[in-house]
Amino acid sequence: MQYHSTRGLSPEVDSAQAVLNGLAPDGGLYLPCTLPAFAWKACIQKDTLGMAEKILSAFLPDIPDMGALVKKAYTGKFETEALTPTVPAGRFHVLELFRGPTAAFKDVALSMLPQLMTAAKAAKNDTKDILILTATSGDTGKAALEGFQDVPGIRICVFYPHGGVSDVQRRQMVSQEGSNVTVCAVRGNFDDAQTGVKNIFTACRDKELPVRLSSANSINIGRLVPQITYYFKAYRDLLDAGRITLGDEVNFSVPTGNFGDILAGYLAKMLGLPVGKLICASNANNVLTDFIRTGVYDRRRELHKTDSPSMDILVSSNLERLLYLMSGDSALVAKLMNQLNTQGYYQVPEALLEEIQKQFWAFWCDDSKGAETIARVWKENGYLCDTHTASGWAVAEDYVNQTGDTRPMVVLSTASPYKFPAAVLAAIGETAKGDEFDQLEQLHGATCVPIPKNLAALRTKPELHKGVIDKDEMLDYVLAL
Ligand SMILES: *Cc1c(COP(=O)(O)O)cnc(C)c1O
């Protein structure tokens, strides 16, 4: 199946090559030239791994043996065989995406991506080693390190913003074992680190490197497609619970940063799944709220550090894919992205904005409203959610209150509350004591919610990666690896 770039200036490649390339040479993102025809009703009859196999092989038919790859990626890695359970909580349902090895939703995709890359490499007879470069706002880094650890033929280098991730997140990354992993802090924020990585790709484009550079960020199509599965799985869970009948539409509220998670929901809808509104929840970095409400994307603003750091983003890369999917106009997308780069903002045409607003609704939630939401959901429903999930919940409530939409609502839960124990403790009225590991125990004592075992084990793990560099040193750092 052929893929092309959202900016239209790169040659078409097959799906295996798109996974290997990550970013298209013209700086755009890969999408299928035509979306696959898909039997969604047959898909939801399958078990979770069966759904993943169907969806992945529909999008990536040039990668053989998908069933075996899916089994290898997921078997024994998650807390439950369902991978991503959907549980009732008060007026909503919560789709728990954090039951994997690193307790954040990125495990779903990053357990799969290494399998896809290795198989794509074999399919293309590509013998060059791959070097994965990734910037992380906290969760991607660890999930990628876990996924790629000791995968033959692939090395991985993760950059995170110095002081910009939680202590649990930092400890998860700097304690990473594996002969093929490098982790380094960058002085600056997440956008600095992400821009640094993009610049390395640009600088190396015409260099003869001994390795092939690729990315684990959600710009890689192999990262996006595995995320479609859990929308199908959630729909199936609501069917099994008797909450809906086949064909009923379901709304999804998604705590959003880079726009990958929510875009997977839109792709699920394009495959036929009866998805109603997709609700884009932001934190105080509400650039997407403004965009979806006005059609103006404006990154010329300060980045706020919030209690939901994985959503502290000014440039949401995957939005570019949505603009292309809805407009079908790569020249327009190239123009808008160029304008974003040079002038810091762009405005989409009125007709495109209307299309976006038909599918998406957006609002945001600051830290204090997030904390109030965590406390209320805990008190009223006995459900403990993390700071990211809280924004999804709060914005879902805003949506229902403002529109009166009665369709069932699924709130995507993107992290375990134990990844952000200090903020969650403060929200439920406890004074956090000691370091983050004491706080895990304290939160457990206060709520009796089980601690994910991989987080509990962190305290005694040695710190193996101590580097801190400036953002303009990133290229040299990578070339010296
Ligand atoms: C990455 C992440 C998000 C944002 O997901 P995107 O796909 O980047 O929009 C939200 N919550 C958590 C906990 C995350 O790790």
Residues whose N, C-alpha, C, O or C-beta is under 5 A from the ligand:
A	BS01	LIG	A104 D139 P255 T256 G257 N258 F259 G260 D261 S310 H388 T414 A415
